[in-house]
Structures are given as structure tokens and as C-alpha cells.
Amino acid sequence: MHIYFVYYINDFVVKPTSRFRGPSLILLATVHILLFAAGLAAAAALRHGASFVTPFAPAEALRSFFTQSPGAVRVSSFFLFGSAVPFGIFAVTAVSRLRYMGVRAAGTNIALLGGLTATIALLLSGIVGWVLSVPEVSASAPVVKAIDFLNFLLGGAVYAIGFGLLAAGVSVTSYFMRLLPRWIVVLGILVALAGELSSFSLIAYPANFFIPITRFVGFIWMLSVAVALTKDRNGPLAANVGDSPQIASLGTST
């Protein structure tokens, strides 16, 4: 699958054209969501009825779960790791698309930072989660609890914060340049707020509620942005963002 993505990108890059060339945002968003959903489905099917436990459960309960369900842990971690690849390419392609459309603002760099942060978080979460399927590791309750917390933080708060930055960078920039419908911009800002608020999960347990909001509402936002930015691929659609009167007014007011 990864080889396919690389070939797909190179195929677009090497062909000279006046149109924007890059992998399909719709395809990338869809593949990312399907891989993530496949991980959830595989984990549920391979647990054989065992109840899922969170890192906040007692250490012995965690050790028992990972000892009894190594296959579920290994397969779900594989799909989570794999879902990071299309997500990262989506983020890079979306930023490239905005720049092609004439955007010259810090928002694109913020979006790129967020996309790369979330991608790395998913990669590391998948790898760390896979380690929990190793019998010698799952035999120690304290080790299991420590690794599971690390896995939870990477795939939860760190991913959500990165996703929030991606959504904020794309949405705010697109608002000033009128590149996206207003409802998608508002949805992106809500995802960004939820993502950044998830950082409070480090000090307050109820803030973990913002993590699934960021992830699942973020799926809708990704698909919506993919469709909106794919509608017109025939040349730059926007002027330099630095010339935008809204941006200029913000600069003079500071």
C-alpha cells in the first residue's frame, strides 16, 4: 500500500501540467478512515468477548487483558500504524493545494506542523501498541501500565493536538481567502478547539472527552475539505493572502 502511494505521488509530480497535480484528497481521507475503522473492528472481533480496559484500570486488569488478547492488540496496532500514512500525505497535499491556490500565510505552516505532529503520533502509537502484544512485555503489570499510558497519550492527546493545529491552519486561512464554505470553516474551528482542549486531559480526566470529538468530527471535516478543495484543480484561485484586507486590518491593529 505504501509503495502505491509513493508511485501515485511520483506519477503526478513528473508530468508537466498547468493543473494542480497531487494525490486525491478524497481517496487519502477515505483510506485513512477505513484503516482506522478496520483497526477498531479487528480489535473487537479478535478480543473474543473480552471487555476492553483503559489505561486507568488497575495494572493487573491491564496485564490480564493484554495477555489474553495479543492478536487483537497486534492487528489493531497494525491498522493504526497504517492509517498514519494516508493521514500524513493528506496533510501535506492539503497544504500544497492551498499554496498552489495562492495562499502565502503562516496558516499553511501551522497546518503542516499539526499534520506532521498527528502523523508521527499515530505512527508511534501503533508501534508502542504493538509492543504490548509481546508475551514477555505483557507478563509484567507495571510495564504494561506504563506502556499503555504512553500509547494512550500518543494516540490520544498528542494526536488530537496535532489534528487541531491542522484543522486550525487550513480553516482560518481558507476563511480569509474564501476557499471553503463557511460551514466547513466553522466545523474545522470546532475540531481545532476540541483538539487543543484535549491537552487538559493531562491534568483533568474529564478533558479526555475532547479526544474522540476531535477524531470523529475530524473525519467529517477531512472528507468535507477533500471534496471542497478538489472541485477546481485548474490554476490558482486566490490572491496572495498577505494582500487580503482582513489580514491587513489585523496587522495594523496590533
Kinemage of the C-alpha trace (Angstrom):
@kinemage 1
@onewidth
@group {chain A} dominant
@subgroup {mainchain}
@vectorlist {calphas} color= white
{ca met a 1} P 0.000 0.000 0.000
{ca his a 2} L 2.781 2.429 0.882
{ca ile a 3} L 4.525 1.683 -2.427
{ca tyr a 4} L 1.277 2.501 -4.222
{ca phe a 5} L 1.048 5.910 -2.566
{ca val a 6} L 4.651 6.765 -3.457
{ca tyr a 7} L 4.127 5.695 -7.072
{ca tyr a 8} L 0.876 7.676 -7.216
{ca ile a 9} L 2.586 10.847 -5.992
{ca asn a 10} L 5.558 10.494 -8.353
{ca asp a 11} L 3.206 9.932 -11.271
{ca phe a 12} L 1.677 13.341 -10.639
{ca val a 13} L 4.944 15.132 -9.981
{ca val a 14} L 6.802 14.117 -13.134
{ca lys a 15} L 4.049 15.098 -15.568
{ca pro a 16} L 4.221 18.797 -16.563
{ca thr a 17} L 0.791 20.451 -16.427
{ca ser a 18} L -0.905 23.747 -15.620
{ca arg a 19} L -3.327 21.963 -13.299
{ca phe a 20} L -2.595 21.111 -9.685
{ca arg a 21} L -1.097 17.648 -9.556
{ca gly a 22} L -1.212 15.587 -6.434
{ca pro a 23} L -2.857 12.533 -4.883
{ca ser a 24} L -6.603 12.624 -4.379
{ca leu a 25} L -7.542 14.199 -1.051
{ca ile a 26} L -10.813 12.286 -1.116
{ca leu a 27} L -9.009 8.972 -1.590
{ca leu a 28} L -6.492 9.728 1.167
{ca ala a 29} L -9.152 10.769 3.682
{ca thr a 30} L -11.262 7.711 2.844
{ca val a 31} L -8.351 5.279 3.154
{ca his a 32} L -7.301 6.809 6.484
{ca ile a 33} L -10.818 6.486 7.913
{ca leu a 34} L -11.264 2.929 6.604
{ca leu a 35} L -7.946 1.781 8.060
{ca phe a 36} L -8.788 3.287 11.434
{ca ala a 37} L -12.255 1.675 11.364
{ca ala a 38} L -10.701 -1.657 10.347
{ca gly a 39} L -8.469 -1.485 13.411
{ca leu a 40} L -11.475 -0.981 15.681
{ca ala a 41} L -13.397 -3.806 14.014
{ca ala a 42} L -10.447 -6.207 14.154
{ca ala a 43} L -9.826 -5.430 17.813
{ca ala a 44} L -13.471 -6.075 18.673
{ca ala a 45} L -13.590 -9.321 16.687
{ca leu a 46} L -10.332 -10.753 17.990
{ca arg a 47} L -10.991 -9.995 21.660
{ca his a 48} L -13.442 -12.911 21.704
{ca gly a 49} L -15.830 -11.130 24.035
{ca ala a 50} L -13.209 -9.792 26.435
{ca ser a 51} L -14.074 -6.359 27.829
{ca phe a 52} L -11.832 -3.517 26.731
{ca val a 53} L -9.889 -1.830 29.518
{ca thr a 54} L -8.442 1.681 29.598
{ca pro a 55} L -5.016 2.673 30.961
{ca phe a 56} L -6.802 3.990 34.048
{ca ala a 57} L -7.833 0.449 35.034
{ca pro a 58} L -5.846 -1.457 37.696
{ca ala a 59} L -2.476 -2.725 36.496
{ca glu a 60} L -3.413 -6.354 36.966
{ca ala a 61} L -6.582 -5.933 34.877
{ca leu a 62} L -4.491 -4.415 32.096
{ca arg a 63} L -1.959 -7.227 32.264
{ca ser a 64} L -4.727 -9.817 32.073
{ca phe a 65} L -6.323 -8.140 29.046
{ca phe a 66} L -3.111 -7.910 27.020
{ca thr a 67} L -2.104 -11.453 27.966
{ca gln a 68} L -5.443 -12.852 26.779
{ca ser a 69} L -5.787 -10.730 23.616
{ca pro a 70} L -2.359 -10.394 21.952
{ca gly a 71} L -3.808 -10.959 18.477
{ca ala a 72} L -6.362 -8.170 18.864
{ca val a 73} L -3.681 -5.784 20.103
{ca arg a 74} L -1.240 -6.676 17.317
{ca val a 75} L -3.750 -6.360 14.461
{ca ser a 76} L -5.372 -3.157 15.721
{ca ser a 77} L -1.932 -1.585 16.173
{ca phe a 78} L -1.043 -2.594 12.612
{ca phe a 79} L -4.087 -0.790 11.207
{ca leu a 80} L -3.468 2.266 13.391
{ca phe a 81} L 0.127 2.428 12.167
{ca gly a 82} L -1.027 2.044 8.569
{ca ser a 83} L -3.656 4.789 8.917
{ca ala a 84} L -0.895 7.303 9.681
{ca val a 85} L 0.479 7.106 6.119
{ca pro a 86} L -2.587 8.401 4.226
{ca phe a 87} L -3.202 10.922 7.009
{ca gly a 88} L 0.276 12.394 6.629
{ca ile a 89} L 0.000 12.510 2.841
{ca phe a 90} L -3.424 14.165 3.203
{ca ala a 91} L -1.960 16.912 5.389
{ca val a 92} L 0.990 17.574 3.063
{ca thr a 93} L -1.227 17.534 -0.034
{ca ala a 94} L -3.813 19.873 1.523
{ca val a 95} L -1.082 22.386 2.400
{ca ser a 96} L 0.408 22.058 -1.097
{ca arg a 97} L -3.041 22.621 -2.579
{ca leu a 98} L -3.557 25.821 -0.544
{ca arg a 99} L -0.165 27.155 -1.604
{ca tyr a 100} L -0.935 26.345 -5.228
{ca met a 101} L -4.149 28.352 -4.892
{ca gly a 102} L -2.084 31.403 -3.962
{ca val a 103} L -2.047 31.256 -0.165
{ca arg a 104} L 1.060 32.803 1.378
{ca ala a 105} L 0.400 32.809 5.100
{ca ala a 106} L 1.680 31.258 8.308
{ca gly a 107} L -1.519 29.234 8.482
{ca thr a 108} L -0.230 26.752 5.932
{ca asn a 109} L 2.904 26.153 8.006
{ca ile a 110} L 0.781 25.738 11.137
{ca ala a 111} L -1.353 23.201 9.295
{ca leu a 112} L 1.752 21.343 8.126
{ca leu a 113} L 3.175 21.284 11.667
{ca gly a 114} L -0.094 19.932 13.015
{ca gly a 115} L -0.407 17.310 10.289
{ca leu a 116} L 3.122 16.033 10.825
{ca thr a 117} L 2.644 16.009 14.612
{ca ala a 118} L -0.541 13.960 14.342
{ca thr a 119} L 1.063 11.617 11.813
{ca ile a 120} L 4.086 10.936 14.000
{ca ala a 121} L 1.789 10.426 16.999
{ca leu a 122} L -0.196 7.761 15.114
{ca leu a 123} L 2.975 6.028 13.940
{ca leu a 124} L 4.434 5.905 17.433
{ca ser a 125} L 1.114 4.875 18.979
{ca gly a 126} L 0.867 1.970 16.555
{ca ile a 127} L 4.419 0.838 17.306
{ca val a 128} L 4.055 1.218 21.084
{ca gly a 129} L 0.711 -0.596 20.995
{ca trp a 130} L 2.265 -3.472 19.059
{ca val a 131} L 4.897 -3.881 21.783
{ca leu a 132} L 2.085 -4.676 24.220
{ca ser a 133} L 1.304 -7.828 22.226
{ca val a 134} L 4.714 -9.337 23.050
{ca pro a 135} L 4.223 -12.010 25.778
{ca glu a 136} L 7.406 -11.111 27.685
{ca val a 137} L 6.221 -7.493 27.934
{ca ser a 138} L 2.624 -8.255 28.909
{ca ala a 139} L 3.843 -10.515 31.720
{ca ser a 140} L 4.772 -7.501 33.861
{ca ala a 141} L 1.819 -5.472 35.159
{ca pro a 142} L 3.814 -2.264 35.906
{ca val a 143} L 5.482 -2.340 32.478
{ca val a 144} L 2.148 -2.913 30.743
{ca lys a 145} L 0.533 0.007 32.550
{ca ala a 146} L 3.394 2.372 31.709
{ca ile a 147} L 3.481 1.397 28.021
{ca asp a 148} L -0.304 1.525 27.724
{ca phe a 149} L -0.368 5.049 29.147
{ca leu a 150} L 2.292 6.094 26.636
{ca asn a 151} L 0.246 4.515 23.852
{ca phe a 152} L -2.869 6.316 25.075
{ca leu a 153} L -1.142 9.702 25.239
{ca leu a 154} L 0.360 9.388 21.767
{ca gly a 155} L -2.815 8.195 20.066
{ca gly a 156} L -4.997 10.478 22.162
{ca ala a 157} L -3.836 13.885 23.356
{ca val a 158} L -0.774 14.272 21.095
{ca tyr a 159} L -2.719 13.193 18.003
{ca ala a 160} L -5.681 15.439 18.876
{ca ile a 161} L -3.469 18.485 19.433
{ca gly a 162} L -1.763 17.932 16.089
{ca phe a 163} L -5.085 17.403 14.329
{ca gly a 164} L -6.370 20.605 15.940
{ca leu a 165} L -3.454 22.584 14.538
{ca leu a 166} L -4.041 21.079 11.090
{ca ala a 167} L -7.734 21.988 11.192
{ca ala a 168} L -6.992 25.486 12.502
{ca gly a 169} L -4.329 26.227 9.904
{ca val a 170} L -6.475 25.102 6.982
{ca ser a 171} L -9.757 26.558 8.240
{ca val a 172} L -8.593 30.018 9.317
{ca thr a 173} L -6.547 30.514 6.156
{ca ser a 174} L -9.431 29.319 3.997
{ca tyr a 175} L -11.812 31.692 5.782
{ca phe a 176} L -9.773 34.764 4.852
{ca met a 177} L -9.271 33.533 1.293
{ca arg a 178} L -12.844 32.248 0.891
{ca leu a 179} L -11.614 28.882 -0.302
{ca leu a 180} L -14.037 26.765 1.735
{ca pro a 181} L -17.740 27.055 2.549
{ca arg a 182} L -18.404 28.789 5.851
{ca trp a 183} L -19.863 25.663 7.478
{ca ile a 184} L -16.673 23.696 6.790
{ca val a 185} L -14.606 26.529 8.271
{ca val a 186} L -16.780 26.554 11.402
{ca leu a 187} L -16.551 22.771 11.666
{ca gly a 188} L -12.767 22.977 11.342
{ca ile a 189} L -12.533 25.602 14.074
{ca leu a 190} L -14.636 23.399 16.365
{ca val a 191} L -12.272 20.481 15.669
{ca ala a 192} L -9.313 22.758 16.375
{ca leu a 193} L -10.798 23.909 19.696
{ca ala a 194} L -11.588 20.342 20.754
{ca gly a 195} L -8.084 19.251 19.792
{ca glu a 196} L -6.364 21.930 21.806
{ca leu a 197} L -8.699 21.472 24.787
{ca ser a 198} L -7.748 17.792 24.832
{ca ser a 199} L -4.352 18.879 26.174
{ca phe a 200} L -6.092 19.475 29.509
{ca ser a 201} L -6.540 15.702 29.757
{ca leu a 202} L -3.013 15.700 31.178
{ca ile a 203} L -4.308 17.401 34.324
{ca ala a 204} L -8.065 16.732 34.303
{ca tyr a 205} L -9.625 13.376 33.385
{ca pro a 206} L -12.920 14.816 32.003
{ca ala a 207} L -10.943 16.579 29.251
{ca asn a 208} L -10.389 13.160 27.622
{ca phe a 209} L -13.895 13.681 26.243
{ca phe a 210} L -12.445 16.100 23.683
{ca ile a 211} L -10.211 13.421 22.116
{ca pro a 212} L -12.963 11.359 20.406
{ca ile a 213} L -14.702 14.601 19.391
{ca thr a 214} L -11.539 15.712 17.622
{ca arg a 215} L -11.072 12.349 15.940
{ca phe a 216} L -14.591 11.532 14.738
{ca val a 217} L -15.786 15.046 13.929
{ca gly a 218} L -12.374 15.471 12.327
{ca phe a 219} L -13.184 12.611 9.954
{ca ile a 220} L -16.205 14.554 8.681
{ca trp a 221} L -14.075 17.689 8.355
{ca met a 222} L -11.365 15.839 6.406
{ca leu a 223} L -13.828 14.460 3.870
{ca ser a 224} L -15.565 17.838 3.538
{ca val a 225} L -12.280 19.665 2.939
{ca ala a 226} L -11.189 16.996 0.474
{ca val a 227} L -14.347 17.415 -1.607
{ca ala a 228} L -14.267 21.239 -1.464
{ca leu a 229} L -10.600 21.590 -2.429
{ca thr a 230} L -10.909 19.022 -5.217
{ca lys a 231} L -13.733 20.796 -7.050
{ca asp a 232} L -11.434 23.085 -9.049
{ca arg a 233} L -7.908 21.947 -9.975
{ca asn a 234} L -7.378 24.422 -12.821
{ca gly a 235} L -4.940 27.002 -11.563
{ca pro a 236} L -4.611 29.349 -8.595
{ca leu a 237} L -7.943 30.590 -7.307
{ca ala a 238} L -6.781 33.105 -4.741
{ca ala a 239} L -4.503 36.076 -4.498
{ca asn a 240} L -1.674 36.378 -2.034
{ca val a 241} L -3.094 36.134 1.460
{ca gly a 242} L -0.831 38.953 2.560
{ca asp a 243} L -2.871 41.290 0.341
{ca ser a 244} L -6.154 40.276 1.941
{ca pro a 245} L -7.886 43.300 3.540
{ca gln a 246} L -8.856 41.207 6.574
{ca ile a 247} L -5.228 40.260 7.190
{ca ala a 248} L -4.067 43.811 6.586
{ca ser a 249} L -6.538 45.153 9.116
{ca leu a 250} L -5.356 42.624 11.683
{ca gly a 251} L -1.753 43.648 11.098
{ca thr a 252} L -2.451 47.364 11.526
{ca ser a 253} L -4.450 46.846 14.679
{ca thr a 254} L -1.543 45.239 16.559
